[in-house]
Amino acid sequence: MVDCWWGLVEAYCPQEYRWQGYMQLFKMVQELGLKLQVVMSFHECGGNVGDDVYIPLPSWVSEIGKKNPHIYFTDRDGRQNSECLSWGIDKERVLRGRTAIEVYFDFIRSFRVEFDEFFVAGVISEIEVGLGPCGELRYPSYPEKHGWCYPGIGEFQSYDQYLLKGLGKAAEARGHSSWARVPDNAGSYNSRPHDTGFFRDGGEYDSYYGRFFLKWYSQVLVEHGDRVLSLAKLAFEGTRIAAKISGIHWWYKTASHAAELTGGFYNPCNRDGYAPIAAMLKKHDAALNFTCVELRTPVQNEEFPEALADPEGLAWQVLNAAWDVCIPVASENALPCFDREGYNKILENAKPLNDPDKRHLSSFTYLRLCPDLMETQNLLEFQHFVNRMHGNNIFLSISYAMTSGGCARAIS
């Protein structure tokens, strides 16, 4: 797997793409007989688990952002987040005459033309399309740069002028113009659900206004994914496309699922927030790539009992939402994993035992190839894991992450 960074390729001038480095890499991969899963990365690289480099958005975009900071997601204190562009400008011609969607499509189309030979030869087997921060389809609701610490609930990120305009239109269409506001009782990044009027049990999240806002907030997320993937499907016809869904597992055992709500997943205990996303992916024949499949609920409860987390329950819900609409499901680990218990959890999710429909993951990305993995015992455990992953006559491709900037997929 390799990330194809927007901030590197179209770094200085609009529609001037520098593909030379990727061309050299792809030829090396082809000569080694490997295949590639390429990620269209329209987000900033830096500050995440395992990152050791910093790649900002293109400099010409940053120049626009200095004059118009509302191209970025904005929190309730007016702080912009330059990790990625706000979905509020998907249809706004604020990027030197182009909309964000047009910018993404021009980049994707240029890539498809430049690397045609690798598509024809089958070297590029899948394209994962970045849809938000860390390449994930979610709002940047828990940025460490703004002081968030686990297990804070995060904050809604819809205060830029473009998203607020959309919220106003939605409220007017509903006949309640007073609802054109972001909840003012939802706490801050590091609040707990029970300390807020919005997320507490019986809180405003389940009121008429709360349901309206959360439906709008989550629908903006789904519509962004729908727009980008529709163009990706057009550009990459004949090649599988995929989208990554983050595993926001903290506060999953509460009624409101506050951290998921601020991230854009309308998934309280009385509603399935992942079914609409799975249906959207199905529309474009896209695979769902889900994170955190190695995390175990008992361990999380022991280490962070206050988080009321349930990564296993969340994984089961998301995987089944995808399997129910018959789309391929891939996954990757969220944190470094070297122990057998973590590998066993991955295997359990990859190939569920006694599943009458024999459902299983289509691929798994291991994050990441690093000096710790090369230690003798860790490497032996990893070898054991790979052998078990490929056992029982179930083919499963595994990607190996080499650096924060990418990885190479090995197909056996």
DAJO-V726894 format. One record per run of one state. SS is the DSSP state (H for helix, E for strand, - for the rest). FROM is the first residue (numbers start at 1). TO is the last residue. Records with the same first field share a line. If there is no record, write none. Layout:
SS->FROM-TO ; FROM-TO
//
This chain:
-->1-1 ; 10-19 ; 32-34 ; 42-44 ; 46-54 ; 56-58 ; 68-68 ; 75-79 ; 86-86 ; 90-94 ; 96-97 ; 99-99 ; 115-115 ; 121-123 ; 130-132 ; 137-143 ; 147-160 ; 175-176 ; 180-192 ; 196-203 ; 207-207 ; 236-239 ; 246-257 ; 264-274 ; 284-286 ; 291-296 ; 304-304 ; 308-310 ; 325-328 ; 333-339 ; 351-362 ; 367-375 ; 390-396 ; 404-405 ; 411-412
E->2-5 ; 35-41 ; 45-45 ; 55-55 ; 72-74 ; 80-85 ; 95-95 ; 98-98 ; 124-129 ; 136-136 ; 240-245 ; 287-290 ; 329-332 ; 363-366 ; 397-403 ; 406-410
H->6-9 ; 20-31 ; 59-67 ; 69-71 ; 87-89 ; 100-114 ; 116-120 ; 133-135 ; 144-146 ; 161-174 ; 177-179 ; 193-195 ; 204-206 ; 208-235 ; 258-263 ; 275-283 ; 297-303 ; 305-307 ; 311-324 ; 340-350 ; 376-389
//
